[in-house]
Amino acid sequence: KKLVMLKSAKGEDLDVDERNLLSVAYKNVVGSKRASWRTLSSGFDDTDEELLNKYKGLVEDELEAICLEVLTLLTDHLCKTVAEKGNETEVFYLKMCGDYYR
């Protein structure tokens, strides 16, 4: 997040390695939250249903916050630095936006 803020403040774009690291980092964080949510959604035999739903809601809130964070980075910083260029980087960022909107 700090790298994106620093580079966008200078009007620079992330290089290919930085871009890939950003993508993989958020993908891993979101993937682990989604796995937790799936585990909670599959249910447990001997647990308090109210407690389970409460924890599931907490995981959903965390997941939404992470997605909003990456979308903010993309729309407010990264997409603006490559807008209207029509290059591979712009397509990469727009694809990431689509991924995190779903």
C-alpha positions in Angstrom: 0.0 0.0 0.0 2.8 2.4 0.9 4.6 1.7 -2.3 1.5 2.4 -4.4 1.0 5.7 -2.5 4.7 6.8 -3.0 4.8 5.9 -6.6 1.5 7.5 -7.5 2.4 10.7 -5.7 5.3 10.9 -8.0 3.1 10.1 -11.0 5.0 6.9 -11.6 3.6 3.4 -12.3 4.5 0.2 -10.7 7.0 -1.9 -12.6 6.0 -5.5 -13.7 7.4 -7.2 -10.6 5.8 -4.7 -8.2 2.5 -5.0 -10.0 2.6 -8.8 -9.8 3.6 -8.7 -6.1 0.7 -6.4 -5.3 -1.7 -8.7 -7.2 -0.5 -11.9 -5.5 -0.4 -10.3 -2.0 -4.1 -9.3 -2.2 -5.1 -12.5 -3.9 -3.6 -14.5 -1.0 -5.2 -12.4 1.7 -8.6 -12.6 0.0 -8.2 -16.3 -0.7 -7.6 -17.1 2.9 -10.6 -15.1 4.0 -12.8 -16.8 1.4 -11.5 -20.2 2.6 -12.4 -19.3 6.2 -15.9 -18.2 5.1 -16.4 -21.4 3.2 -15.4 -23.4 6.2 -17.8 -21.5 8.4 -20.6 -21.8 5.8 -20.3 -25.6 5.6 -21.5 -25.7 9.2 -20.5 -27.7 12.2 -22.5 -30.3 14.1 -21.9 -29.3 17.7 -21.6 -25.5 17.6 -23.8 -22.6 18.6 -25.5 -21.4 15.4 -25.7 -17.8 16.6 -21.9 -17.7 17.4 -21.1 -19.3 14.0 -23.2 -16.7 12.2 -21.6 -13.9 14.2 -18.1 -15.1 13.3 -19.1 -15.6 9.7 -20.3 -12.0 9.6 -17.0 -10.8 11.0 -15.1 -12.6 8.2 -17.5 -11.1 5.6 -16.8 -7.6 7.0 -13.0 -8.2 6.9 -13.3 -9.5 3.3 -15.3 -6.5 2.2 -12.8 -4.1 3.8 -9.8 -5.8 2.0 -11.6 -5.6 -1.3 -12.5 -2.0 -0.8 -8.9 -1.2 0.1 -7.5 -2.7 -3.1 -10.2 -1.1 -5.2 -9.4 2.3 -3.7 -5.7 1.8 -4.5 -6.6 0.8 -8.0 -9.2 3.4 -8.8 -7.7 6.4 -6.9 -4.0 5.8 -7.7 -3.0 3.1 -10.1 -5.6 3.4 -12.8 -5.2 7.2 -12.9 -1.4 6.9 -13.6 -2.0 4.7 -16.7 -5.4 6.0 -17.9 -6.1 6.3 -21.6 -2.8 4.6 -22.5 -4.4 1.4 -23.6 -1.4 -0.7 -22.7 -1.0 -4.0 -20.8 -0.7 -2.3 -17.5 -4.0 -0.5 -17.8 -5.7 -3.8 -18.8 -4.1 -5.5 -15.8 -5.4 -2.9 -13.4 -8.9 -2.9 -14.9 -9.0 -6.7 -14.7 -8.0 -6.5 -11.0 -10.8 -4.0 -10.4 -13.3 -6.5 -12.0 -11.9 -9.3 -9.8 -12.4 -7.4 -6.6 -15.8 -6.1 -7.5 -17.2 -9.6 -7.7 
